[in-house]
Amino acid sequence: MVDISYPQYGHSSLSDLVPSVLGGMGLDGEANVLGLPPSQRYVVMLIDGLGWNLLQTYASEAPYLASLAENGGRPITATVPSTTSTSLVSLGTGLPPGTHGVVGYTMAVPGTDQLLNTLKWNTAVEPLVWQPHATVFERADQAGVAVTTVSRRSFRGSGITVAGLRGGEYVSADSAGQRIAYTAQAAARGERSLVYVYEGDLDWTGHRDGCHSAAWRHQLSVIDAFVARLRAALPSDATLLITGDHGMLDVPFGRRVDVDSDPRLRAGVYLVGGDPRLRYLYTEPDATDDVAAAWRERLGEDALVLTRDQAVARGWFGEVDDRVRPRLGDVVIAALGDVAVECNAVFPTEATLLGWHGSLTEDEMLVPLLVAG
């Protein structure tokens, strides 16, 4: 039986982290629902692909992170889908996906037959139109907090950065040494400071080599040393928070189902989006129930196959705004077993990657919240 972890929006999720930071600073109107230690300087480091279960499994490869997990660390939940774009925008806005509207790696642009690829932001949709809500970083900046994002030069001005992480200063840092030095400098700014720093190499390695590979374990060890050195470089009064955007699991290549492999699976579907572990199927008029039935028969206990209304009613995306609802698939397929639903005609890279995430299993949904004070 697969353990499912439903998102804990408003209580113990990524969307609660940065608002809790502002609450920990004592800013008016901000609640510290995660119970973070009070501080006037916080550094929030997000390690892409660092799941709580993986950290527990490979604690010996990451002694510093493991020590933080053992001494006050705990898991919180990612978003649904448990995927980078959605989690990062929830982190930055403090909102669930159904409100901010970045509801997956790819999703339909309502009123068109186009997909928005949120990692490439490959359509004419303006990020500020797609996600108009103010970010928590903007709130902090307006309250006089010295806010800084330290991340790769290529991410400056990207769709996701503008949509969900805007506010304060952006400092480009492409090497590990730059990220440590510039984060330490930013943390010392002003009377109160908030620094967000991103690390993406663990996720990159896991997708290509698998999250149980020697390459992944070596990368985890490298990141562990990075975090320890970063903590040592920070001002003594700064609090370092470490989290992830999702976990990961390996999907054997023989356990992939291509939507185009059987005409019965493609019947009534005009567009495929989402992630291989949480697939969105956009259906022709009046075809939703038939599409859902065909996929339930094909996947059985390996997946939850729900209509959009059913998934929304279960609270997977939090409160869903009317403008966001059409971006969700008419049918939502959440993988539970070690399976993935691919669409190789549209996303050929999917067939080449071993590690995946996106669904509601504990391996994918639980991420660490570690505090190094």
C-alpha positions as CSV (number, residue, x, y, z in Angstrom):
1,M,0.0,0.0,0.0
2,V,1.5,3.4,-1.0
3,D,1.5,6.1,1.6
4,I,-0.2,9.3,0.4
5,S,0.6,12.7,1.8
6,Y,-2.0,15.3,1.1
7,P,-0.9,19.0,1.0
8,Q,-1.1,20.9,4.3
9,Y,-1.7,24.3,2.9
10,G,-2.1,26.9,5.7
11,H,-0.6,24.6,8.3
12,S,2.6,22.8,7.3
13,S,3.5,23.4,3.6
14,L,6.0,25.2,1.5
15,S,3.4,28.0,1.0
16,D,3.6,28.6,4.7
17,L,7.4,29.0,4.9
18,V,8.2,32.5,3.8
19,P,5.1,34.0,5.5
20,S,6.3,32.3,8.7
21,V,9.7,33.9,8.2
22,L,8.0,37.3,8.2
23,G,6.1,36.3,11.3
24,G,9.3,35.2,12.9
25,M,10.6,38.8,12.3
26,G,7.6,40.2,14.1
27,L,6.2,42.0,11.1
28,D,2.6,43.2,11.6
29,G,-0.1,41.0,10.1
30,E,2.3,38.0,9.4
31,A,1.7,34.7,11.2
32,N,4.5,32.3,12.0
33,V,2.4,29.2,11.6
34,L,5.4,26.9,11.3
35,G,6.8,28.0,14.6
36,L,10.2,29.2,13.3
37,P,12.6,30.6,15.8
38,P,12.4,34.4,16.0
39,S,15.2,36.1,14.1
40,Q,15.8,39.4,12.2
41,R,17.9,37.7,9.6
42,Y,16.8,34.6,7.7
43,V,18.3,32.7,4.8
44,V,16.0,30.3,3.0
45,M,17.8,27.7,0.9
46,L,15.8,25.5,-1.4
47,I,17.5,22.4,-2.6
48,D,15.6,21.2,-5.7
49,G,14.7,17.5,-5.4
50,L,15.6,17.1,-1.7
51,G,12.8,14.9,-0.3
52,W,12.5,14.1,3.4
53,N,12.5,10.3,2.7
54,L,15.6,10.5,0.5
55,L,17.4,12.4,3.2
56,Q,16.5,9.8,5.8
57,T,17.6,7.0,3.4
58,Y,20.9,8.6,2.6
59,A,21.7,10.3,5.9
60,S,25.2,8.9,5.8
61,E,25.9,10.8,2.6
62,A,24.8,14.1,4.2
63,P,26.0,14.2,7.8
64,Y,25.4,17.9,8.3
65,L,21.9,17.9,6.9
66,A,21.1,14.7,8.7
67,S,22.2,16.2,12.0
68,L,19.8,19.1,11.5
69,A,17.0,16.6,10.7
70,E,17.7,14.8,13.9
71,N,17.8,18.0,16.0
72,G,14.5,19.7,15.4
73,G,14.0,19.1,11.7
74,R,10.7,17.8,10.4
75,P,8.9,17.2,7.1
76,I,6.4,19.6,5.6
77,T,4.5,19.1,2.4
78,A,5.2,20.3,-1.1
79,T,2.4,21.4,-3.5
80,V,0.2,19.4,-5.9
81,P,1.6,18.8,-8.3
82,S,4.9,18.2,-6.4
83,T,6.9,19.8,-9.1
84,T,9.4,22.7,-9.2
85,S,7.4,25.4,-10.9
86,T,4.4,25.0,-8.7
87,S,6.3,24.6,-5.5
88,L,8.5,27.6,-6.2
89,V,5.6,29.9,-6.9
90,S,3.8,28.7,-3.7
91,L,7.0,29.3,-1.8
92,G,7.3,32.9,-3.2
93,T,3.7,33.9,-2.9
94,G,2.6,32.0,0.2
95,L,-0.4,30.8,-1.8
96,P,-1.7,27.4,-2.8
97,P,-1.6,26.5,-6.5
98,G,-5.3,26.9,-7.0
99,T,-4.9,30.6,-6.1
100,H,-1.6,31.6,-7.8
101,G,-2.4,29.6,-10.9
102,V,0.9,27.9,-11.8
103,V,-0.6,24.5,-11.5
104,G,2.1,22.4,-13.1
105,Y,5.2,22.1,-15.2
106,T,2.9,22.4,-18.3
107,M,-0.7,23.4,-18.4
108,A,-3.3,24.5,-20.9
109,V,-3.7,28.2,-21.8
110,P,-7.5,28.5,-21.6
111,G,-9.3,29.4,-24.8
112,T,-6.4,28.0,-26.9
113,D,-5.0,24.6,-27.9
114,Q,-1.6,25.7,-26.5
115,L,0.4,24.5,-23.5
116,L,2.4,26.9,-21.2
117,N,5.7,25.3,-20.4
118,T,6.5,27.1,-17.1
119,L,10.2,26.2,-17.1
120,K,10.7,27.7,-20.5
121,W,7.7,30.2,-20.4
122,N,7.3,29.5,-24.1
123,T,4.1,31.4,-24.9
124,A,3.1,35.0,-25.2
125,V,1.4,34.8,-21.8
126,E,2.8,37.5,-19.5
127,P,4.0,36.1,-16.1
128,L,2.4,39.1,-14.2
129,V,-0.9,38.4,-15.9
130,W,-0.8,34.6,-15.3
131,Q,0.1,35.2,-11.6
132,P,-0.9,38.7,-10.5
133,H,-0.8,38.2,-6.7
134,A,2.0,40.0,-4.8
135,T,4.8,37.8,-3.5
136,V,5.9,37.5,0.1
137,F,9.2,38.9,-1.0
138,E,7.4,42.1,-2.2
139,R,5.6,42.3,1.1
140,A,8.9,42.0,3.0
141,D,10.6,44.6,0.8
142,Q,7.8,47.1,1.4
143,A,8.1,46.5,5.2
144,G,11.7,47.6,5.1
145,V,13.4,44.1,5.0
146,A,16.5,43.8,2.9
147,V,15.3,41.1,0.4
148,T,17.8,39.3,-1.9
149,T,17.5,36.4,-4.3
150,V,20.8,34.6,-5.0
151,S,20.5,32.3,-8.0
152,R,21.8,31.5,-11.4
153,R,22.2,34.3,-13.9
154,S,20.0,32.5,-16.4
155,F,17.1,32.6,-14.0
156,R,17.1,36.4,-13.7
157,G,13.9,37.7,-15.3
158,S,12.6,34.2,-16.2
159,G,8.9,33.5,-16.2
160,I,8.9,31.7,-12.9
161,T,11.1,34.3,-11.2
162,V,8.8,37.1,-12.3
163,A,5.6,35.2,-11.6
164,G,6.5,33.9,-8.2
165,L,9.8,35.1,-6.8
166,R,9.9,38.8,-7.6
167,G,10.8,41.4,-5.0
168,G,13.9,42.9,-3.6
169,E,17.3,42.5,-5.3
170,Y,18.5,39.7,-7.6
171,V,22.1,38.7,-7.4
172,S,23.4,36.4,-10.1
173,A,25.6,33.6,-8.8
174,D,26.6,30.7,-11.1
175,S,29.3,29.0,-9.0
176,A,29.0,27.5,-5.5
177,G,31.6,29.9,-4.2
178,Q,29.6,32.9,-5.5
179,R,26.4,31.6,-4.0
180,I,28.1,31.3,-0.6
181,A,29.9,34.7,-0.7
182,Y,26.9,36.6,-2.1
183,T,24.4,35.0,0.3
184,A,26.6,35.9,3.3
185,Q,26.9,39.5,2.1
186,A,23.2,39.8,1.5
187,A,22.3,38.3,4.9
188,A,24.3,41.1,6.6
189,R,22.4,43.9,4.9
190,G,20.2,46.3,6.9
191,E,18.6,45.7,10.2
192,R,16.4,42.9,9.0
193,S,17.3,40.7,6.0
194,L,15.7,37.8,4.0
195,V,17.8,35.9,1.5
196,Y,16.5,33.2,-0.9
197,V,19.1,30.9,-2.4
198,Y,18.4,28.1,-4.9
199,E,20.4,25.0,-5.6
200,G,19.3,22.8,-8.6
201,D,22.0,20.2,-9.3
202,L,20.5,17.4,-7.1
203,D,17.2,17.4,-9.1
204,W,19.1,17.6,-12.4
205,T,21.2,14.5,-11.4
206,G,18.2,12.6,-10.1
207,H,16.2,13.0,-13.3
208,R,19.0,11.7,-15.4
209,D,20.7,9.0,-13.2
210,G,18.0,8.2,-10.7
211,C,17.7,9.2,-7.1
212,H,19.4,6.0,-5.8
213,S,22.4,6.2,-8.1
214,A,26.0,6.8,-7.2
215,A,25.9,10.1,-9.0
216,W,22.9,11.3,-7.0
217,R,24.5,10.2,-3.7
218,H,27.8,12.0,-4.6
219,Q,25.8,15.1,-5.5
220,L,24.0,15.0,-2.1
221,S,27.3,14.8,-0.4
222,V,28.6,17.8,-2.3
223,I,25.5,19.8,-1.3
224,D,25.9,18.8,2.3
225,A,29.4,20.3,2.4
226,F,28.0,23.4,0.6
227,V,25.3,23.9,3.2
228,A,27.8,23.5,6.1
229,R,30.2,26.0,4.6
230,L,27.3,28.4,3.9
231,R,26.2,28.2,7.5
232,A,29.8,29.0,8.7
233,A,30.0,32.0,6.4
234,L,26.7,33.6,7.5
235,P,26.4,36.3,10.2
236,S,26.1,34.7,13.6
237,D,22.7,36.2,14.2
238,A,21.3,34.8,10.9
239,T,18.9,31.7,10.9
240,L,19.4,29.4,8.0
241,L,16.4,27.4,6.8
242,I,16.8,24.5,4.4
243,T,14.0,22.9,2.4
244,G,13.2,21.2,-0.9
245,D,10.5,21.7,-3.5
246,H,9.6,18.0,-3.9
247,G,11.1,14.5,-3.4
248,M,11.7,12.0,-6.1
249,L,11.4,8.4,-7.0
250,D,12.7,6.3,-9.9
251,V,10.3,5.0,-12.5
252,P,11.5,1.9,-14.4
253,F,11.5,2.3,-18.1
254,G,9.3,-0.7,-18.5
255,R,6.6,1.0,-16.3
256,R,5.8,3.9,-18.6
257,V,2.5,4.3,-20.3
258,D,2.4,6.5,-23.4
259,V,-0.9,8.2,-24.0
260,D,-0.5,7.4,-27.7
261,S,0.2,3.7,-27.1
262,D,-3.5,2.8,-27.3
263,P,-6.2,4.6,-29.3
264,R,-8.7,4.0,-26.4
265,L,-6.5,6.0,-24.1
266,R,-6.2,9.0,-26.5
267,A,-9.9,9.0,-27.5
268,G,-11.6,12.2,-26.5
269,V,-8.3,13.9,-25.4
270,Y,-7.2,17.0,-27.4
271,L,-4.3,18.1,-25.2
272,V,-1.9,16.5,-22.7
273,G,-0.2,18.5,-19.9
274,G,1.1,18.3,-16.4
275,D,3.9,16.0,-15.4
276,P,4.4,12.2,-16.0
277,R,3.5,11.5,-12.4
278,L,0.6,13.9,-12.3
279,R,-0.8,14.1,-15.8
280,Y,-3.5,16.5,-17.1
281,L,-5.8,15.3,-19.9
282,Y,-7.8,18.0,-21.5
283,T,-10.9,16.4,-23.1
284,E,-13.4,17.1,-25.9
285,P,-16.9,18.2,-24.8
286,D,-18.8,15.5,-23.0
287,A,-15.8,13.1,-23.1
288,T,-14.4,13.6,-19.6
289,D,-16.2,10.6,-17.9
290,D,-15.3,8.2,-20.7
291,V,-11.6,9.3,-20.7
292,A,-11.5,8.9,-16.9
293,A,-13.0,5.4,-17.1
294,A,-10.6,4.3,-19.8
295,W,-7.6,5.4,-17.8
296,R,-8.9,3.9,-14.5
297,E,-9.3,0.5,-16.4
298,R,-5.7,0.8,-17.8
299,L,-3.9,1.9,-14.6
300,G,-6.0,0.2,-11.9
301,E,-4.5,0.6,-8.4
302,D,-1.3,2.2,-9.8
303,A,-3.0,5.6,-10.0
304,L,-5.8,7.8,-8.8
305,V,-7.8,8.9,-11.9
306,L,-10.1,11.8,-11.0
307,T,-12.1,14.4,-12.9
308,R,-11.1,18.0,-12.3
309,D,-14.0,18.6,-10.0
310,Q,-13.2,15.6,-7.9
311,A,-9.5,16.6,-7.5
312,V,-10.6,20.1,-6.6
313,A,-13.1,18.8,-4.1
314,R,-10.4,16.8,-2.4
315,G,-8.4,20.0,-1.8
316,W,-5.3,19.0,-3.9
317,F,-4.8,22.5,-5.1
318,G,-6.2,24.4,-2.2
319,E,-8.9,27.0,-3.0
320,V,-9.2,27.2,-6.8
321,D,-10.0,30.5,-8.4
322,D,-12.3,30.6,-11.3
323,R,-9.6,31.9,-13.6
324,V,-7.3,29.0,-12.6
325,R,-9.8,26.1,-12.9
326,P,-9.6,25.7,-16.7
327,R,-5.8,25.4,-16.5
328,L,-6.3,22.1,-14.6
329,G,-6.8,19.0,-16.7
330,D,-10.4,17.8,-17.2
331,V,-9.0,14.4,-16.0
332,V,-6.1,14.3,-13.5
333,I,-4.0,11.2,-13.2
334,A,-2.0,10.9,-10.0
335,A,0.5,8.0,-10.1
336,L,0.7,5.9,-6.9
337,G,2.8,2.9,-8.1
338,D,6.2,3.1,-9.8
339,V,4.5,4.2,-13.0
340,A,4.5,7.3,-15.2
341,V,2.2,8.5,-18.0
342,E,4.2,9.9,-20.8
343,C,3.4,11.7,-24.0
344,N,6.4,11.1,-26.1
345,A,5.1,12.8,-29.2
346,V,4.9,16.1,-27.3
347,F,7.5,15.6,-24.6
348,P,10.2,13.3,-26.0
349,T,12.6,13.9,-23.2
350,E,10.3,12.2,-20.7
351,A,11.2,8.8,-22.1
352,T,14.9,9.4,-21.4
353,L,14.7,10.4,-17.7
354,L,14.7,7.9,-14.8
355,G,13.8,10.0,-11.7
356,W,10.4,11.6,-11.5
357,H,8.1,13.5,-9.1
358,G,4.7,15.3,-9.2
359,S,2.3,13.0,-7.5
360,L,1.0,12.6,-3.9
361,T,3.2,9.8,-2.5
362,E,5.2,10.6,0.6
363,D,8.4,10.1,-1.4
364,E,7.4,13.0,-3.6
365,M,5.3,15.2,-1.3
366,L,7.4,15.3,1.9
367,V,10.3,17.8,2.0
368,P,12.5,18.8,4.9
369,L,12.3,21.9,7.0
370,L,15.7,22.2,8.7
371,V,16.9,25.0,10.9
372,A,20.5,26.0,11.4
373,G,20.5,28.8,13.9
